[in-house]
Amino acid sequence: MRNINTTVPMLTLSAYPEYEKMALDWATDIYTKFPRTAEGGLEHFTTGADKNSISRNPGQLWADTIFMTVLFLAKMGQSTGNEQWLEEANYQTLLHIKYLLDPATGLFSHGWDFNQRNNLGKTFWGRGNCWLAYGLPLYLEMVGPTLAPAESRYLEVVISNQLRALFALQSPEHLWHTLLDDSSSYIEASGSAGILAGTFLALRLGILSDYYLDQAQAGLRALLGNVDEQGILHHVSAGTSLTDDRSAYKAIKQLPMAYGQALALCACAEYLSYKGKDDGQ
């Protein structure tokens, strides 16, 4: 069933002619049918107890949404020349930054609740931050030429501030905790992978200084240390709901997950792309 989290595979599938109609229909549904919060934000809703039901989070914006849905809408707007879809993707990006960004740290809260008018504990969740650490540079790379110079400049500042804040919180093991600012929470591999993927992309785009390259490379080596002989990434937290209970984040089980595998592959691919540019390839 079409929802925020099931949209992201369309980023790839939309490149294939046999999925063109599906991609167009899906983008139309995002624009016209997906539930909205106040101020027209994309409400975070997901697959429910079974694949034919949904689970809604009324009035809530989540850090996942830019990566999971907005990137696809932007891609479709760009590929079809649909200015409404491009404008909507840009609005959603700016709205999520407005409500999730903590200006004191440069990090992002897991979510925002319009009903309670707060961030439900202002929790700096590792994987939530990775969706933005990687999603925002991907968005800028994808649609940068269509943005006003001030918009591109703004996004570059947001990206660089977040990544600098993240590297200040990198653990002695060179990865990141599931609660970024709580060293008693476990080291979490999927969020670490996404942060590294975003870092190497930001380095390639010239958004982030090479000063952080050594730390990023150490992080990639540490990440690969969590991959077993079958290629499975371990120490990945399972699905995580928005809550004001910080202890709940620390209690999430760690299991091999498809998104963990994907983010680890992205980290490796972005490193190779960065090195390829650096080596002139």
Protein Blocks (a to p, Z undefined) as FASTA:
>chain_A
ZZfklmmmmmmmmmpmklmmmmmmmmmmmmmmgccdehhiacdddddfblkbccddehia
cfklmmmmmmmmmmmmmmnopaklmmmmmmmmmmmmmmmpcfknopacfbdcfklopaeh
paacfklmmmmmmmmmmmmmmmmmmpcfklmmmmmmmmmmmmmmmmmmpcfkopacfblk
lmkbccdfklmmmmmmmmmmmmmnomacfklmmmmmmmmmmmmmmpcfkopaehiacddd
ddfbfklmmmpccdddfklmmmmmmmmmmmmmmmmmmnoZZ
